[in-house]
Amino acid sequence: MKQEENKQVERSGIRELQWSRKYNMVWKFVEQNHRGPSRHRIEEHNMLNWMKFNRKMLKVDKLQGEKREKFQKLVDLIHSFHRVNQYA
């Protein structure tokens, strides 16, 4: 039993670390390029898939606590770079 519990703790720790790395990677990308990842560029697909998965988790209320706040800040950052039609 102890070994299984330790493995679960290790896995969750690894998942948290991976989530943080992806978050930081996407955040830096958005700051540098002033846009979110594109589906039209192959090199950005990994980041786009991560964004889509986390949006889905946010909608079904499975993102908890700090992850929810961080992801919402990332979405807000991306939306801050959206252009507004000046002629509308």
Protein Blocks (a to p, Z undefined) as FASTA:
>chain_A
ZZmmmmmmmmmmmmmmmmmmmmmmmmmmmmmnopacdfkbmklmmmmmmmmmmmmmmmno
paghjlmmmmmmmmmmmmmmpccdfkZZ
